[in-house]
Amino acid sequence: MTAAEARAARWLAAWDGQGTHRTGTDGDTAGAEWLAAEAAALGAEVACEAFVLDRRDPAEVFLEIGETRIAAVPAFDAPATDGAGISGRLGIDIAVAELMPRAVYSGEYEGLRRRGGHRGLVILCAGDAPGMGLLNAENFRAPYGAPAIHIASEAGAAVRMAAARQATARLVSMSRRSRAIARNIVVTLAGSDAAAAPLIVMTPRSSWWQSTVERGGGIVCWLEALRALLAAPPHRPVVFTANSGHELGHLGLDDFVARRPRCETAATWLHWGANLGAAGGALSVMSASDDLRALAAAELARAGQPHVAAPKTLVPSGETRDIHKKGGRYLTLVGTNKLFHLPQDRWPDAVDVAAVAAIAAAAARMTGVLARG
């Protein structure tokens, strides 16, 4: 194992050991404190930028069909129910839809919920592996539609059979709300030319579960890029941000941008996205800028990492979606992961450590090139 692979393995194992990283929870706090300490150990001056949210903690959440009760997880941007819940015909009054986690990005999911015609919704989780593949709550601060819950794929056959006969069912989605604090971890490097256009290096660091490769690969890239710039200080100002709030409609990015008006278009953004170095995964580059696409292609080839370049017009699905829509300049690395949004995304089985380290080396070199420009 190379020194870079050993660093990646240590960071990923530590991340996995913190528990689930849902925004504003103990695991999210542990991740923030750990990442701040790691950045400080590299020699960085670290800031924690806190923001407040009304955290939702599931209490009683289930689907009841006859005498069978199936455990569930709420859609975090759907209304809750009271203890009585919603009763009706499954498939009619309580709609059933089989959806993958990425359905939030296609418009399919939101369209289904906004069309209405039902009093409750059961989401049968679908993915490349069985389990509870939760959909992100893109409208967390403004819940909409009917109460909606996720059911793990293992219960899908039973729910589909009950819906086919329009069985009577009861949907309950009760939660507790409490004020919580989440944090973005931010490092600012002034650069030798304060008037130069800034570079922002971003990775999300919150998620539904441990999400060891979903989030951990990007965190390794973030740390390696920071390590490189601390060793060779930049010409232009560079801001590193590792944001919470990803799964809740990008709350952390919203807070980061609110503190830095016009940064969406004033800066060049590097986004180390989801699933970088997932075992068996594929890598994509997303950018509308020819020079950034060429830089990524060259550095990934140097690292021996095959990739595809997404069409320039394709709207990214993560945080740089917001930058893209504002007309900003960005480069995103994102991968595929058969365990995407599933609790099984854990160290070490979900991770290809050699791939994580190689992608991170390329990410660090990209950052260095742009920081000197």
C-alpha positions as CSV (number, residue, x, y, z in Angstrom):
1,M,0.0,0.0,0.0
2,T,1.4,3.4,-1.0
3,A,1.5,6.3,1.5
4,A,-1.4,8.0,-0.3
5,E,-3.5,4.8,-0.1
6,A,-2.6,4.5,3.6
7,R,-3.8,8.0,4.2
8,A,-7.0,7.3,2.3
9,A,-7.6,4.1,4.2
10,R,-7.1,5.8,7.6
11,W,-9.4,8.7,6.7
12,L,-12.2,6.4,5.4
13,A,-12.0,4.0,8.3
14,A,-12.3,7.0,10.7
15,W,-15.3,8.4,8.7
16,D,-17.0,5.0,8.8
17,G,-16.6,4.8,12.6
18,Q,-18.5,8.1,13.3
19,G,-22.0,6.6,12.8
20,T,-24.6,8.0,10.4
21,H,-23.9,11.5,9.1
22,R,-27.4,12.9,8.8
23,T,-27.4,16.7,9.1
24,G,-27.5,18.0,12.7
25,T,-27.1,14.6,14.4
26,D,-24.3,13.4,16.6
27,G,-22.7,11.7,13.7
28,D,-22.7,14.9,11.7
29,T,-21.1,16.7,14.6
30,A,-18.5,14.0,15.0
31,G,-17.7,14.3,11.3
32,A,-17.3,18.0,11.5
33,E,-15.0,17.8,14.5
34,W,-12.9,15.1,13.0
35,L,-12.5,16.9,9.6
36,A,-11.6,20.1,11.3
37,A,-8.9,18.3,13.3
38,E,-7.5,16.6,10.2
39,A,-7.3,19.9,8.3
40,A,-5.6,21.5,11.3
41,A,-3.1,18.7,11.5
42,L,-2.2,19.4,7.9
43,G,-1.4,23.0,9.0
44,A,-4.6,24.8,8.0
45,E,-6.4,27.4,9.9
46,V,-10.0,26.0,10.1
47,A,-13.3,27.8,10.6
48,C,-16.6,26.1,11.5
49,E,-19.5,28.0,10.0
50,A,-22.7,27.0,11.9
51,F,-26.3,27.1,10.7
52,V,-29.5,26.3,12.4
53,L,-32.1,23.8,11.2
54,D,-35.4,22.3,12.6
55,R,-34.1,18.7,12.7
56,R,-36.7,15.9,12.1
57,D,-36.2,12.7,14.1
58,P,-38.5,9.9,13.1
59,A,-40.6,8.5,16.0
60,E,-43.4,6.0,14.9
61,V,-43.2,5.4,11.1
62,F,-44.7,2.3,9.5
63,L,-47.1,0.9,7.0
64,E,-49.8,-1.5,8.4
65,I,-51.5,-4.0,6.2
66,G,-53.9,-6.1,8.2
67,E,-51.9,-7.5,11.1
68,T,-48.6,-6.9,9.4
69,R,-46.6,-3.8,10.3
70,I,-43.7,-2.8,8.1
71,A,-41.1,-0.4,9.5
72,A,-40.5,2.7,7.4
73,V,-38.5,6.0,7.2
74,P,-40.3,9.3,6.4
75,A,-39.7,11.4,3.4
76,F,-38.1,14.3,5.2
77,D,-39.8,17.0,3.1
78,A,-43.3,15.6,3.4
79,P,-45.8,16.4,6.1
80,A,-46.1,14.1,9.2
81,T,-49.2,12.4,10.4
82,D,-50.7,12.2,13.8
83,G,-50.8,8.9,15.7
84,A,-53.9,7.7,13.9
85,G,-52.2,8.1,10.6
86,I,-53.9,7.7,7.2
87,S,-56.1,4.7,6.4
88,G,-57.4,3.8,3.0
89,R,-57.0,1.5,0.0
90,L,-53.4,0.8,-0.9
91,G,-52.7,1.8,-4.4
92,I,-55.6,4.2,-4.5
93,D,-55.9,6.4,-1.4
94,I,-52.3,5.5,-0.4
95,A,-50.3,5.6,-3.6
96,V,-47.4,3.2,-4.1
97,A,-44.3,4.1,-6.3
98,E,-41.1,2.2,-6.8
99,L,-38.3,4.8,-7.0
100,M,-34.5,4.9,-7.0
101,P,-32.7,7.5,-5.0
102,R,-31.8,9.5,-8.2
103,A,-35.5,10.0,-8.9
104,V,-35.3,13.3,-7.1
105,Y,-33.1,14.7,-9.9
106,S,-35.3,13.7,-12.9
107,G,-38.4,15.5,-11.7
108,E,-40.3,12.2,-11.6
109,Y,-40.6,12.2,-7.8
110,E,-41.6,15.8,-7.3
111,G,-44.1,15.5,-10.1
112,L,-45.7,12.5,-8.5
113,R,-46.0,14.2,-5.2
114,R,-47.3,17.5,-6.5
115,R,-49.9,15.9,-8.8
116,G,-51.8,14.6,-5.8
117,G,-54.8,12.4,-6.1
118,H,-53.8,10.4,-3.0
119,R,-53.7,11.0,0.8
120,G,-50.5,9.2,1.4
121,L,-47.5,7.8,-0.5
122,V,-45.4,4.7,0.0
123,I,-42.0,4.8,-1.7
124,L,-40.7,1.3,-2.4
125,C,-36.9,1.8,-2.4
126,A,-35.2,0.5,-5.5
127,G,-31.5,0.4,-6.2
128,D,-28.7,-1.7,-7.5
129,A,-28.8,-3.6,-4.2
130,P,-31.6,-4.4,-1.7
131,G,-32.3,-2.1,1.2
132,M,-33.5,1.3,2.4
133,G,-32.3,3.6,-0.4
134,L,-33.6,6.9,0.8
135,L,-34.5,9.8,-1.5
136,N,-33.0,13.2,-0.6
137,A,-35.4,15.9,0.8
138,E,-34.9,18.6,-1.7
139,N,-37.6,20.8,-0.1
140,F,-36.7,20.2,3.5
141,R,-37.6,23.7,4.7
142,A,-40.9,23.7,2.8
143,P,-42.6,20.3,3.2
144,Y,-45.2,19.6,0.5
145,G,-47.7,17.0,-0.8
146,A,-49.2,14.1,1.2
147,P,-47.4,12.3,4.0
148,A,-44.8,9.9,2.4
149,I,-42.7,7.1,3.7
150,H,-39.9,4.9,2.5
151,I,-40.2,1.1,2.6
152,A,-37.1,-1.1,2.1
153,S,-37.0,-3.1,-1.1
154,E,-37.2,-6.4,0.7
155,A,-40.9,-5.7,1.6
156,G,-41.7,-4.6,-2.0
157,A,-43.3,-7.8,-3.2
158,A,-45.7,-7.9,-0.2
159,V,-46.7,-4.2,-0.7
160,R,-47.2,-4.6,-4.4
161,M,-49.4,-7.6,-3.9
162,A,-51.5,-5.8,-1.3
163,A,-51.8,-2.8,-3.6
164,A,-52.9,-5.0,-6.5
165,R,-55.9,-6.1,-4.5
166,Q,-56.4,-2.6,-3.0
167,A,-56.1,-3.9,0.5
168,T,-56.9,-1.6,3.4
169,A,-53.7,-0.1,4.9
170,R,-52.7,2.5,7.4
171,L,-49.7,4.8,7.0
172,V,-48.2,6.5,10.1
173,S,-45.4,9.0,9.9
174,M,-44.8,10.6,13.3
175,S,-41.6,12.6,14.0
176,R,-40.2,14.9,16.7
177,R,-38.8,18.3,15.8
178,S,-35.9,20.0,17.6
179,R,-33.6,22.9,17.0
180,A,-30.2,21.7,15.8
181,I,-26.9,23.1,14.7
182,A,-24.9,21.9,11.6
183,R,-21.5,23.1,10.5
184,N,-19.6,23.7,7.3
185,I,-15.9,23.2,7.7
186,V,-14.1,26.1,5.9
187,V,-10.4,26.8,5.2
188,T,-9.4,30.0,3.4
189,L,-6.0,30.4,1.8
190,A,-5.4,34.1,0.9
191,G,-3.2,33.5,-2.1
192,S,-0.4,35.9,-3.3
193,D,-2.8,38.0,-5.4
194,A,-5.9,38.9,-3.3
195,A,-7.5,40.5,-6.4
196,A,-7.4,37.3,-8.5
197,A,-10.7,35.5,-9.1
198,P,-11.2,32.9,-6.3
199,L,-11.2,29.1,-6.5
200,I,-13.7,27.2,-4.3
201,V,-13.0,23.6,-3.5
202,M,-16.2,21.9,-2.2
203,T,-17.4,18.5,-1.1
204,P,-20.6,17.6,0.7
205,R,-20.1,15.8,4.1
206,S,-23.6,14.8,5.3
207,S,-25.8,11.9,4.2
208,W,-28.5,9.5,5.4
209,W,-26.2,6.8,6.6
210,Q,-22.4,6.2,7.2
211,S,-22.1,6.7,3.4
212,T,-18.4,5.7,3.6
213,V,-17.6,5.9,-0.1
214,E,-20.5,8.1,-1.2
215,R,-19.1,11.0,1.0
216,G,-15.7,9.6,2.0
217,G,-14.2,9.6,-1.4
218,G,-14.9,13.3,-1.8
219,I,-13.5,14.0,1.6
220,V,-10.2,12.3,0.8
221,C,-10.0,14.4,-2.4
222,W,-10.7,17.5,-0.3
223,L,-8.0,16.7,2.2
224,E,-5.4,15.8,-0.4
225,A,-6.1,19.0,-2.4
226,L,-5.7,21.0,0.8
227,R,-2.5,19.2,1.7
228,A,-1.1,20.0,-1.7
229,L,-1.9,23.7,-1.5
230,L,-0.5,24.0,2.0
231,A,2.8,22.6,0.6
232,A,2.7,25.0,-2.4
233,P,0.7,28.1,-1.5
234,P,-1.7,29.4,-4.2
235,H,-1.5,32.5,-6.4
236,R,-5.3,33.1,-6.2
237,P,-7.5,33.0,-3.1
238,V,-8.8,29.5,-2.5
239,V,-11.6,28.6,-0.2
240,F,-12.2,24.9,0.9
241,T,-15.6,24.1,2.1
242,A,-17.0,20.7,3.3
243,N,-20.7,21.3,3.7
244,S,-23.4,19.7,5.8
245,G,-27.1,19.7,4.7
246,H,-26.5,17.8,1.5
247,E,-29.4,15.4,1.8
248,L,-31.7,18.2,2.9
249,G,-31.7,20.3,-0.2
250,H,-28.1,21.6,0.1
251,L,-28.7,23.6,3.3
252,G,-25.0,24.0,3.9
253,L,-24.2,25.3,0.4
254,D,-27.1,27.8,0.9
255,D,-25.5,29.0,4.1
256,F,-22.0,29.2,2.5
257,V,-23.3,31.2,-0.5
258,A,-25.4,33.5,1.7
259,R,-22.2,34.5,3.5
260,R,-20.4,35.2,0.2
261,P,-22.7,37.1,-2.2
262,R,-22.1,36.5,-5.9
263,C,-19.6,33.7,-5.3
264,E,-21.6,31.4,-7.6
265,T,-20.4,33.4,-10.6
266,A,-17.3,35.2,-9.3
267,A,-15.4,32.0,-8.5
268,T,-14.3,28.8,-10.3
269,W,-15.7,25.8,-8.4
270,L,-14.2,22.3,-7.9
271,H,-16.8,19.9,-6.6
272,W,-15.6,16.5,-5.3
273,G,-19.0,14.7,-5.5
274,A,-20.5,11.4,-4.6
275,N,-19.1,7.9,-4.9
276,L,-15.5,8.7,-5.8
277,G,-13.6,5.4,-5.7
278,A,-16.6,3.1,-5.1
279,A,-15.8,-0.6,-5.6
280,G,-16.9,-1.4,-9.1
281,G,-17.9,2.2,-9.8
282,A,-17.5,4.4,-12.9
283,L,-16.2,8.0,-12.9
284,S,-17.7,11.0,-14.7
285,V,-16.5,14.5,-15.3
286,M,-19.1,17.3,-15.5
287,S,-18.4,20.8,-16.7
288,A,-19.5,23.2,-19.3
289,S,-16.0,24.7,-19.7
290,D,-13.7,23.2,-22.3
291,D,-10.5,24.1,-20.3
292,L,-11.7,22.4,-17.1
293,R,-12.8,19.3,-19.0
294,A,-9.4,19.1,-20.6
295,L,-7.6,19.6,-17.3
296,A,-9.7,16.8,-15.7
297,A,-9.1,14.5,-18.6
298,A,-5.3,15.0,-18.5
299,E,-5.0,14.5,-14.8
300,L,-7.2,11.5,-14.6
301,A,-5.3,9.9,-17.4
302,R,-2.1,10.6,-15.6
303,A,-3.6,8.9,-12.5
304,G,-4.7,5.9,-14.6
305,Q,-8.4,6.5,-13.9
306,P,-10.8,6.0,-16.8
307,H,-13.8,8.3,-17.0
308,V,-16.5,9.6,-19.2
309,A,-17.2,13.3,-19.9
310,A,-20.9,14.2,-19.4
311,P,-22.5,16.4,-22.1
312,K,-21.8,20.1,-21.4
313,T,-25.5,20.8,-21.2
314,L,-26.3,18.2,-18.6
315,V,-27.4,19.7,-15.3
316,P,-25.4,18.3,-12.4
317,S,-27.4,16.5,-9.7
318,G,-25.5,17.6,-6.7
319,E,-24.4,20.9,-5.3
320,T,-23.0,22.2,-8.6
321,R,-26.5,22.0,-10.0
322,D,-27.0,25.3,-8.1
323,I,-23.8,26.8,-9.6
324,H,-24.8,25.5,-13.1
325,K,-28.2,27.2,-12.9
326,K,-26.6,30.5,-12.0
327,G,-24.3,30.3,-15.0
328,G,-21.2,29.7,-12.8
329,R,-17.9,28.0,-13.8
330,Y,-17.4,24.6,-12.3
331,L,-15.8,21.1,-12.6
332,T,-17.5,18.2,-10.9
333,L,-16.2,14.7,-10.3
334,V,-18.9,12.1,-9.6
335,G,-19.0,8.3,-9.5
336,T,-21.5,5.5,-9.5
337,N,-22.0,3.2,-6.5
338,K,-24.1,0.0,-6.3
339,L,-24.7,0.8,-2.6
340,F,-25.7,4.5,-3.2
341,H,-27.9,5.8,-0.4
342,L,-27.9,2.4,1.3
343,P,-26.8,1.5,4.9
344,Q,-24.5,-1.1,3.4
345,D,-22.2,1.6,2.0
346,R,-19.5,0.8,4.6
347,W,-15.8,0.4,5.1
348,P,-14.0,-1.6,3.7
349,D,-16.2,-3.5,1.3
350,A,-17.8,-0.5,-0.5
351,V,-14.4,1.1,-1.2
352,D,-11.6,0.7,-3.8
353,V,-8.9,2.3,-1.8
354,A,-6.4,2.4,-4.7
355,A,-9.0,4.2,-6.9
356,V,-9.8,6.7,-4.1
357,A,-6.2,7.5,-3.7
358,A,-5.6,7.9,-7.5
359,I,-8.6,10.1,-8.0
360,A,-7.6,12.2,-5.0
361,A,-4.1,12.6,-6.5
362,A,-5.6,13.8,-9.7
363,A,-8.0,16.1,-7.8
364,A,-5.0,17.6,-5.9
365,R,-3.1,18.3,-9.1
366,M,-6.2,19.9,-10.7
367,T,-6.5,22.2,-7.7
368,G,-2.9,23.1,-7.9
369,V,-3.0,24.0,-11.6
370,L,-6.1,26.2,-11.1
371,A,-4.8,27.8,-7.8
372,R,-1.6,28.9,-9.6
373,G,-3.5,30.3,-12.6
